[in-house]
Every structure is written in C-alpha cells, then in structure tokens.
Amino acid sequence: MTEPVEAPLEEWQQRWHRLPLVALIFFFLKSVHQLAKQLYQAIPALAGVFIFARDFRDAWPWFAVGILVVFVLAVVLQYLRFTYQVNDQRVQMKQGVFKRTELALDYERIQQADLQIPWYLRWVGRYVVRLESAGAKGQEVILVGLTQPQAELLQQRVQLRGNQATSPQTHTNANSVAQPNTEEGAADFSFTIGKNEVWKIGLIQNPFIAVGLVLAFLVSNERIRNASESALVGFVERFPSKTLALVVLVGGAFLLMALFIAAAIGFAWNKYYGYQLTRNDQRYSYRAGFASPLQRSFSLRKLQTIKIKQGIIARLMHRVTIELAQAGGMAQRQERFLIPILTEQQRQRFVADLGVPSSETTWHRSHKWWISHWLLITFVVPTLIFDWRVGVGATVLVFVLRVLSWRKRGWLINEQWFATRSGVFGFTERWLPISKMQSISWAQGPLQRRLNIASVVVCSAAGHFYVVDIPVQQARQLQQRIIQETASCRRLWM
Amino acid sequence: MNENNRNLTRVDERYRYFLQIQVCIPLLLLGVVLFVFWLWVPRIPDAFSLYGGAAVLLLLVIGVFIWAPRRSRVTAYYVEDDLIGFIVGALWHKEVVVPFNRLQHLELQQGPTERLLGLSRLVLYTAGGTGADLAIPGLRTETAEQIRDQVLGIVRSEVLEDEAITQANDASEARHD
C-alpha cells in the first residue's frame, strides 16, 4: 500500500498512488448512497420476488449476508482499483473494477476546485479535493484523504494555471498567485454572512415547497390516499370530541411543519455556517460549513452567466441568492458556486465587483401578446376532460399568472452585458457577458409577423436566454448587436 | 427577414427532391398499411381506410408539390468573415447565427437519400446546448466540403488575445469585511 502521508511533496508527484486507507470510508458512503438509490427503484421488483419466491423466504438472512459480502467486496475493489498521479500540468486517475476508465484533467481546464474536510475525515484531518472540468459531461476528479500540504499544492496549481492567461495585464501583485491562501486583509474583495443571516438561508430556499411535495405525495395515489384517510378517521374517533381532535390535528400539523422548516434551516446552517467569500485577483473563493468545512474556488475568466434569484419568501425578507454559473450541464449540477443570501446593498456591491453596472435597470418588456400563450390549451384540455366550467376556471387562473409573469418579464442590453428577467411572485435575473454568446437564433411565426413582433434565443454555455415576443426592430437590433460584439471579440471566453 | 444586408446563398436545387422523398417515404408506408386494411382486414371499416387513404393522398400532394418546393426555396445560408448564418421557413421564419470564434467542432453528414442525390449537410456545434446548434442541409457535397475547409481555415487562423472577457471590477471601495 502506498501511503503518501510522510512522503515529501516532490516524491508524491512522481508516481501513481493509491488513496490512503481512510478513503475507504468515502467509497463506502458513496456505495451506500448508490445502493439506496438503486434499491428505491427496485422496490417493486423486490416485493414481487418476496411474494412469489415463497420457498426461499426463510432464507432471507443468507441473502442479506450474501449481499453484504458482495457490497463490501465491491467497495474494497473500487478502492484498490483507484489510482492517481499528480504532476505540474495535470491530474490523472484510473478507476473502475471491470470497466477501466482513465482520465487526465489539465489544471487550466478546471472550472471549479473544492477543498473539503468532510465530517468523516475530521478525526484524521484529511481533505477531499474535487476538481471539475468544463463540458456537458462535466468530468470530475475526486481525490480523497489527501494531507493538507498535498491538497494545498493541488489548489495552488489550479489557481496558477487558471490565472495564467489573465495575469499579464492585471493589477495583481505576483504574490497573490504564488500564495493563494486567502488572508482577509489581502483580498481584493470580501464578503461575510453573519450569524444572524445564516439561519435565514434555509427559509429563503423555500422549505414550504418540500412540505407541499409531501402533501402532494400523500394525496397523489389512491392507495396512499385511502390509507391516510382511514388512519385519519381512526385517529379522530379516539378523541371524546371532534373539536379536541381537530385542535390536536392542526397542532400536530403545525408542529410537523415547524420541524420540517427547522430541519431545512439547520441543513442550510450547517452548509453555509461561517460563509466567507473573497476575491484575490481574478479568483473568487468561499469557505463555509460547520460539520464539513468546504473551500470552493472559481476563476472569473470561466464565468458564463450570473443568476440572481429571489423566491417568494426571500422577497418578504428582502434577500437574494446569486449563483455564478459555469459552462456545462446546468440541470444536473449539484456543486454550484453560490452566494446563498445577500441584502440589496450587498448584492449591489458584489455585482459591481463582477463588473455589472448596477445603475442600469431599464428593462424592456415583451409584447402583451405573450400573455395569451397557452390560454387556448388551458381552456380546451380541461373542457374536454371535465367540463367547460373547469376550462374557464383554469383559463382565468392561468391568465392571472401570465399577467403577473408578464409584468416581471424583461430584458436589457448595455455595454457589456445582456440580461433577462422572469418570475411570477419572485424573480430570476440572468446576466450574460455579451460576447460569451455561443449561438443566436431569431424566429417569427405568421401571427407574430402580423403583430410585428419576433423572438430571439441567445444560447450561452450555461443555458439559453429566451426573449419572446418583442418588437421586430428591437429583436433585429438585439441580434445584430450580440453577433457583432461576439464575432469581433478576440478575448478569451473560457 | 434579414436578407437586405446579407449575401444569401440558396441551398442546392436537388434539396427539393430530398424533401420530396422525405415526405413520400412515411406517407407511402401509411398508404400501404391502409391499402392492406382495405383489402384484407374486414374488421376495420372500409370507410376508415378510404378516407384515410384520401387524406394521405392529399398530404402527399401538398407535401410534394407545394411544401417541398417552397421549403427548398426558402432555405438559405450565408458565410461571412467571422460568422455563418442559416435562414429557413416560409411561414415560420428562423435564422440561426454561429460566430466562428465560438465554434467547437463541425461535421459533414450524409444519409442514404442524400448520398443518392450527392448532397451533404454541414453540422456545427458550439458549447451552448447539448446537440447541434446549426445544421445546413441540402448542400452539394463539394460545396459542403469547400465551406468546411473555408471555416476550418478561418478558425485555424484565429488569433486570441490573452485578456479574458469577464474580469473583476477593481473598485477600491469594494474592500469590506
């Protein structure tokens, strides 16, 4: 076993290594997570087997032991077959038991680097380093159980290479690249989430939606609905009076909801405890986390879009969330570079640091015709399925939502940025540096032609921007401006 | 439309035949199925097969004699110094533009019908989106190859500056804690 604990860094970089033994915990937890996911999907099949394979039912302990043995074996094999090498250009790894994969990740292609001391490695003080590259598949290398010098060396490499292209003309003092570890005083920008703000993060991430999902699950399927109804009736009958039962039920429901919200708050509190964001030269990084402190860093050069979000609760609390989005699969991304809570003033300061002029707020609107989309179908479908009254009701509801949504919709373009805004009760703003556009399309249907309006879709490496039903002349200007800015741009977009 | 200041090139005339064949294949198959129903499946009422057949015939006529010629007439592209654009549609207009400096890779594709007609399609990919961003169909294979070489030449000769597009604002009042 090659344990690189005591080995000096020089030597560590020259050979292929296995991860230290503590990494077994990581592989174990990862496999448990995967197994749980697969078991959840296999529940119907397993139930079927359990019902029909009567003769073997008594032997289930043996099956359980068998599965456990295979599981442990698989974890150990995964661990044994994982090797990696670090040099000054790239990180390489080989993994896989039957299907071997080999991956080489150049430092300059890395979009985001995470250093984390997860709770299960705190007792040995080891790090997990997670390096992520660009692309739709978003390849990543996860190295578990590195020592602090090893982890910091890797981080340094990423920062050095990632900044290389930008370093010549910037104001940087060369030291900030060589000694990237952020010292409060030396940072070019810094921002902290105080103790009395952290607990609000769980709230603005809309825990009520989760409550709603649980409720929806309870009434979604007939069998579950019947079971919960009969349980409810049985519960009420045990009380001397219906009022008392109602009080207990409502109280219980509130308690449950409070617990749920407390859990959401606690979860976010644990994740973002002690959040501190800093910028050194062109690199942002944040540290946060109670049980598993994380340091995540990201080069501004690789920024694709900025997403500013405010949900309904965040709106009541006058807070926003900002995400710095990078290239590649937006939908499945879990590990985002997030500033989870900002006041209006903090938002302005941060956005100004990113180079977005905060004074520009003249949003252009869509044509009112936009409101009418989907109205016909929301009338026709319920009418065919239920009744015309349901159809009218649905249409009115959708109409109101569309009007609210139309009032929030907008787009703007200024010297360097193109932005769209949407939302119903809250809002989502997305900002794109104009010349980071990838492709742009312009569309106009027959009805739009009559109304003299058109739609533009701007594709960025981090999602599409839709500007629907705007006056033809504006659409043309927008299209030409973005094309011109991008086509003549010789600077690096990635 | 935006033809006024663009140097549009229409796709090859044979693209019309390609579209006509594309229309015919599924409709003829459907027609054959209906014919089989009419002849050998007594359980399906004859009226169904006959009206269905009439509808298929109507669609075939519209597709082959009206839609395909018109569509091929309104399918065009333009190649400029720093970008490539594609325009399509008679009723639903669409125009897609990809600047060369955002191009990730490009392909020439050719299906069996296209091979028969000596046509190819040029497919361009950028980092924005999961599939192809722009596909120009109905190009004569030589033309497609020529455009491909031209585009590759432009992309290869591209000189990039060291500076990045997104940079932090260095406002001194940004310092805060």
Interface residues (C-beta under 8 A of the other chain):
Chain A: A134 A136 A165 T166 P168 Q169 T170 H171 E184 A187 D188 F189 S190 F191 T192 R279 D281 Q282 L300 R301 L303 A327 R349 A352 D353 L354 G355 P433 S435 K436 M437 Q438 S439 I440 S441 W442 A443 Q444 G445 P446 R449 C459 S460 A461 H464 R476 Q479 I483 T486 A487 S488 C489 R490 R491 L492 W493 M494
Chain B: N2 D82 L83 L91 W92 H93 K94 E95 V96 V97 V98 P99 F100 N101 R102 T126 A127 G128 G129 T130 D133 L134 E158 V159 L160 E161 D162 E163 A164 I165 T166 Q167 A168 N169 D170 A171 A174 R175 H176 D177
